[in-house]
Amino acid sequence: MPIALPTCPYPNDYQVLLRSWSTVLTPFLGGPEQIINRLGTRFGLRLTMPAMEAGEGMIYLSRLLQGKTQTVILPWPLLDFDPGTPGAPLVSATVTSGSTIPIKGLTPGYTVKEGQFFSLIHAGKRYIYMFTADGVANASGALSAPIFPMLRTQLSINDVLELAQPMIEGNVLPGEELNWQIGLDNAREISYSIMEAA
């Protein structure tokens, strides 16, 4: 079960991270380069928090420290983008791989936007994806939508898509130290990163 990080206060700053396993194959005799796409490309966030007073700072640090041994979850930043009323979107068919998701349960006429992020829940784990083209749900609330990156897991019918408020689930500062600063006013100042684990 992932640890839910507090949603208040909001971070001062977000930086979106992309970890890609793709590579470019460059022939040593000068031929055309070739992009080799590999599964596993995933997102992360680097967050800077405002100074927190002792009580809320202690709770935040407690959740982050627990996140060193299990995954954490927090809302993906939508900033000024309003996802509207997407309905109750679900995966409508089994998918084993690829870059397209069949969706049902959308509000009829709902438009997904190119660059719109969403999270997908499969087998209790969340994955962040982005739509790569606009698409409009038909009168039945169905849509086949292209996404980035390629699917990292197979999908089952009725897997949930979180469009209204995507959530990122991942590891806190993988491979890095977790540290924080305590000021003379006893306020905690924290910066940290979360990277999707799968």
Salt bridges, closest charged atoms under 4 A:
ASP134 OD2 - LYS113 NZ 3.43
ASP159 OD2 - HIS122 ND1 2.76
GLU162 OE1 - ARG126 NE 2.90
GLU196 OE2 - ARG152 NH2 2.83
